[in-house]
Amino acid sequence: MSGRLRRALADERGSTMPLIAGSAALALALILVVAAATSLAIERKRLATLADGAALAAAESFDADSLRVDAEGMPTVALDADRVEAAARRHLELAARAGGVEAVLVESSTPDGRSARVVLATRWRPPVAPALLPEGVELEVAATARSVLG
């Protein structure tokens, strides 16, 4: 019996192949998931940058008639909600033409009349191996910018 056991233990042909194949499959899956996570992070950053630009454009959408002087003698502006929305939409259109992130304007407002708030949304899809990952993730980013004079 011990002779058979020795022969069985000495004959290891083919026993490492499944281990190598399994390790390679696990490594490939890990690489694909990390690549997708990186893509998601980059897409969120791009959307945040676009939202910052849209909010800044909206905050600078005032005209000369909206300039006021406050009690301390400092110039201030009064933003109009319609102008804020129009400026944010125009910024998104220009960015889309330039090949930027395709985003939807969810909200544009001027909460205090001096700052512009913009909320953008887009849908991220994994660049590779969609069978391993979710079909997509909704991203939503908000940005606020204020006009400062003087």
Disulfide bonds with the S-S distance in Angstrom:
none
